[in-house]
Amino acid sequence: MMQFTENAPPPSLYTAGGGGASLVRPWPDFPTSAKSLQGNFNNAACMEQLLVHCACAIEANDATLAQQILWVLHNIAPPEGDSNQRLTSAFLRALVLRASRSGCAALASSITGCAAPDHPLPLCLSPLSLAGFIDLTPWHRFGFSAANSAIADAAEGFSVLHLVDLTTTHCMQLPTLIDCLASRYPDGPPFLRLTLPTSSPAPPTLDISLHELGTRLVNFARSRNIGMEFHVVASTPSDGFDSLLRHLRAHHLAGEALVINCHLMPHRIPDESAGSTTTASRTSPRSAFTKALRSLEPALVIVVDEEADFTAGDVVGRIKAAFNYMWIPFDAAETFLPAGCEQRRKYEAAVCWKIENVIAMEGVGRVERLEPKAKWVHRMRAAGFAGIGFGEEAVAEVRGMLDEHSAGWGLKRDDDDLMLTWKGHDVVFASAWVPTTSAPV
């Protein structure tokens, strides 16, 4: 395995091309010592450009150049460095994984020694540990807080609330929603029917079965004087939740308030047309999914997702988009979690999984295909939904939740929607939708 030391720098960044050897360097007079590298290129812009150069070399099967740039990245971006260095280290590992999946044995074997140290993923957590994991930042809690009040409003006047929970957090929103329903309707909260698809493979996962999770939630609801049923349908984003939608059509009861809670999940529906501006996008799997939701005549649909665009077909485009968004969780963790602590290790390991999926995976394996709010707004309106916004109670709930976190987090209203921000940068949006008078043809 290659050793990275000042005494063993890589050869100069030259590669053969065209009619002879040509200089291929990110910048002229490129330094070769780790000390010089730290001084010259330890900033986010340079790190991003090096990652782009490296990705181009890997895509061109130029093992020599890829190895040289990876050596540089390894020296300027230690996995235990500052937030920019840890971010770059995550991209470094993702690029090595991409090379190993490229099918070019010579390239993969040549650069395998350049990999950053593994980040052990939090593959399995208890419900209590997962709740603590989610509580570290507002990333998920923002959507929970915004949605709960709107869902409780939608249940008013109904004896049954049928909640379809399309979420990556294994129903961690449910305890706060149950408390919200119990306080909103002390004399008679609606009966709660919960339906969810089989679990997402993304980390973190739970160390108990969905059956056991359901039993615990039913018991918790009973302790709040709320009757509850728990149903799991074998369905995943890979088929656009087709079997779940068929189940809902067959089991939707008259007189119940059907609420679809989409929390950081619909962007995992594989859609090669995502991000397209052509008419083909109208019949994309995601558009088909929203139209299927409309056909169910739900009382409310909540859409919460991250404000980023990871739909580029080329890896360079995705590196640029992801690098300029994924700095946020690393920067946020820097402000409230000490270096080396187990919480930060697990939190950033989950972020690293997302980066690896965006960069190293293709086809149906690439599930992190984020689209910005504007695309989802267009898709929901085209399907026959109208945005209804969030009331003052929901806004107050979000503000109260943000007060529990560091000062960098903020909230802004954007049209009918709410947007979570970090140091003024958009992070996660929340939107609420109801069917229009007539569904589109």
N, C-alpha and C positions, 0 to 999 in steps of 0.2 A: 504494500500500500504506500502511496506517495506520502512523504513527510513534508510538512509545510514549515520551513524554518528560514531565517535570513541567510543561512549558509547554503541553502539549496533552492535558489530562485529558479523560475522556469526560464527556458531560452527566450530570446527576444521574440516579440510578436510579429513574426514573418510567416507568410504562407505562400505557397506556389499558386499562381493563377495566371490565366491568359498566356502571354508569351514568355513569362519568366517569373522570378520571385518579385513579389510586391509587398510593400509595407502595409500591414493591417493592424493598426493600433487605435484604441479608443482616443488617445491623444498623443501628440509627438513627445519625445523625450520621456517616455514612460519609465517611472522608477521601478526598481526591482527589490528593494528591501522592504520588509514589513513596516519598519519605522517610517520610511519615506512615504509608503502608501497611506498609512494612517494620517499623516500630516497633509497630504495632497488631496485625498479623495474621500475623506470622512465627512461627507455631506450627502443628503438625500438625493439631490439632483444627479450627482456623479454615480451614486450607487444604482439609481434607476437606469442610467445610460449604460452602465456596465452590464446590467442584467439583460438589457435589450440586445447589446452586442453578443452576449453569450447565447441568448436564445437564437439569434440569427446563425451563429456558428453551429449550434446543435441541429437546427433545421437544415443546414447545408451539409451536414455530416462531416464538418471540419473538426475532427477530434483534437488536432494540435492546438488550434486557436481556442476551442472551447475549454480545453484543459488549462491553457494559460490564463484565460480570463477568470475561470473558476478559482485558480490559485490566488489571483488578486482579490476576488470577492471573499475568499476564506480569510485572508489576512486583514481586510478592512472591516469585516462584519462578523465578529465573534458572536456565538449564540447567547452569550451572557453579557453582551455589551449594552449600550444605551438603546432607546426604543427604535431608532432608525437602523441600528446595527442588527437588532433582533429581527426586525421586519425583513431586512435584506437577507439575513441568514435563512429565514423561512423560504424566501424565494429561491435562494441557492439550492436548498434541498429539493424544492419542487422541480427545478430545472434538471437536477441529476436524476430524479425519478422519471422525468419526461424522456431523458436520453436513454434510460434503461428500458423504457417501453417503446423506443423508436424502431426496434427491429434490427438495428445496426449493431451487431455484436462487437465489432472493432471499436466503435465509438463508445459504447457503454462500458466495455472493459477498460478503455483508456482513461475514462474520467471517473470511474467509480470511486477511486481513492480521494476524489475532491469533495465528496459529500460532507455536508455539515453533520455534526453528531445528531443521532436520532432524538426526536422529541417524543417521549413516551406519551401516548394518547390516553386520556381519561376514558378508557373503553367502557367501563362499567361502574356506575355510581348507585348508591342507595337513594331512595326517594328524598330522604332528608339531606343527603349530600348534594343531590341535584338541585334541590330548592336553594341551598346555600350558594351553589355555583351560579344559579340564575340571579340571585340577589346581589351579586358582586357589582353589577352595572345595571343601568336602565335599559340595556339593549333589548331584553325581552319584557321587562316590567312595564316599559312605556306602552307597548301594545296591549298588555293585560289591563293596565289602568284605564286606557282610553276605551277599550272595548266593553269592559264590565258594565259600566253605566248605560251604554247604548243597548247592550243585550237585555239588561233589566228593564229598560224602557219598552223594548220590543215585546217583552213577555206580559206587559200590562193588559189585563182583560182576558187572558188565556189561562186555562186550567193546567195546560201542559206546555212546557218549553222543551222543544226538541233541538238540542245543540249538536251540530256536526263539527267536530273539532279537528281541523286540518292543521296540525302544528308539529313542530320539531321538538317540543319540550315535554312530551309524554304527560300531557294533562296537568302540568304544573300551574296553569291558570285557574283550574277548577276550584281549589280551596278558596281563593279570593272571590271568585264569582259566586260561590255558594254563600259566603258571608254577605256579599252584596245583596243577593236575593232575600236572605233571611232578614236583613235590616230594612230592606225596601218594603217587604210584604210580611210584617210581623203577625198579621192575623190570618194569613193563608197564602204562603208562597206557592207558586206553581209546581206541579210535579215535573221533575227533570229527567228527560230521556237523553242520554249521551251516546252518540255514535261516533266512532273513530276508525280510521284505517289501521292496518298493521303498521308497526313501528317503522320509522325511518332508520336506515342503516348508519346515518351520520352520528358521530360522537357528540355528546356522551350518551351512552345507553344506560338502561336500568338493570339492576341486579335482581329484579323480580319479574315475574311474568305479567302480561297484561291482565290476566284473570285476577291475580293477586292485587294488582293496582286497582282494578275495578272494585274489588271487595272493600279495599280501604276507603275509596272515594264514597261508595255507597254508605259505609258506616259513618264517615265524616258528615255526609249530608244528613243522615238520620239524627246525628247529634245536634244539628241545627234545625231540626223539625222539618226537613225537606225529604220527600220521597224521591227515589232515584233508581233508574235502570241504566245498565252499562252494556253496550254492545260493541263488538269489534268485527269489522268486515275485512276479509282478506282483499286488500287493494293497496296499490302503491302509486306514486306519481308516474312511474314508467309507462303505465297504460292510461294516463290522464284520469285516474281514479274511476275508470269505466265501471268496474264491478260495484264500487261504492254508490255511484250514481244510479245504477240499476236497482240496487238494494233500496235506496231512498224512494225511488218511484213506486216500488212495491209495498213499502212500509210507512209511507207518509200518511198520518192519520188526519182526518178532517177535524178542524177545530183546534189544532195545535199550532203554536208559533214555531215555525221552522227557521232556525238561525244557522247560517254557515259561517264559521269562524276560521278564516284563512290567515294563519300566522307564520310567516317566513317559510311557507310550504309550496304554494303554487308555482314559484319560479323553478321548482325541481321537476316540473313536467317537461320532458325532453322536447325541444322545439327548435329545429335547425333554422326556422324562419324567424325566430325571435329577434327583434331589432330591425327587421326588414321594413322598408317603407313602401313596398310593392303591394298590389292588391292580393297577392298570395297570402299575406299575413292574416287576411280576414278568415281564411279557412285553416289556420294553424291549429295545432293541438290545444294551445292555450285559449285561443278564441273559441274552439269547440267546447272546451271545458266551461267557460263563462256562459256560453249560450245554454249549455245543459243545466247550469245552476239556475238560469232564468226560467227555464221550462218547469222547474220545481215550484215556482211561485213562492219563494221564501219570504218571510216577514222581514229579514235583514241579512245582509252579507257584510262581513267585516274583512277588509283586506289590509294587512299589515306586512310591510316588507322593507328591505334595505334599499336606500336611495343610491343605487349604483348601476352600472351597465357592464355586465360581463359576457355579452353576447357576441363579441367579435369572433369571426371565424378563424383568425390568425392568432398565434400565441403572443406575438409582439403587442398586438392591440389589447389583449387581455392582461398582459403584464403591466402595461401603462395604466389601464383602468383600475386594476386591482391594487397596484402600488400606491396610487393616489386616493385609495379608499381604505385599504386595510391598515394604513398607518394609525388610524383612529383607535382601534382597540389596543394596540401596543402603547400608544401615547397615553391613553386613559389608564392603562394598568400601571404605567410608570408613576402616576400621581397618587395612587392609594395602596399599592401592593409593594412591599419591600422586595428587593432583589433576592433571589434564591428561595423565596417562600413557596410552599407547596401549592397554595392557592393560585399564585401567578403562573407557576409551571403548568398547572392543569388548564387554566384559562387560556393561556397562549398556545398550548398544545392543540386545543380545539380550533383556534384561529389558524394555526399552521395546517390543520387538516383541510380547512376551506381553501387556503392558498394552493395547497397541493392539488386539490380537486380542480380548481380553475386552470392551473398551469399544466399539470402532468396528464390529465385525463382527456379523452375525446369520446365521441359517440354517447351512448346512453349512460356511460359511467361518469360523464361530466354533468353532475346534477346542480352545481352552483352556477346557474345561468341567470343571474340577476338582471332585471330590467328596471329602469327608473319609474317613478310614480307616473309620469306623463304617459308612458306606454300602457300602464294598467288602467289609468283613467280612460284613455281612448278605447281600450278593449271592453271595459265595463259598460261604457255608454253605448258602444256598438251592439252589445248583447241585449240592451234594453233595460239598463239600470240608471238610476239617477242618484247622485250624491246627496246626502241629507246633513252632513256635517255632524259635529259633536256639541252637546249642550254644555252649559256652564258647569254642571256637576262633574262631567267627564274632565273638563279642563282643570277644575280644581283638584280632582283626584291625581291627575298627572303632575301638576305643580307640587302637590304635597309629597308625591313619591320622589320627585327630583330633589326636593329639599333634603332627602336622606343620603344623597350622593354628593360627590365633589362638585365644586363650583363651575367646572368646565361644561357641565351639561346644561342645556337650555331647551326651551320650547318656543315654537312659533306657529302661528296659524297661517296656512297656505290655502287660500280659497276655502273650500268646505273641510279641508283636511288638517291634521296636526302633523308636525314634523319635529322629531327629536334632533337636537344639534349637539355637536361637541366643538367648543371654541369657535362657534359660528358656522361650522361646516355641517351640512345636512347629513343625517345618519340613517334614521328609520322614519318612514311615514305611516300614518294610520288613516284609513278612510272607511266610511260607512255608506252602504248602498241599499236602496229599495227598488223593487221593480217599477217601471213606468206603467202607465195605464194599459198599454198594449205592447206585446212582445214584437220585436222586429221579425220580418219574414225571413 
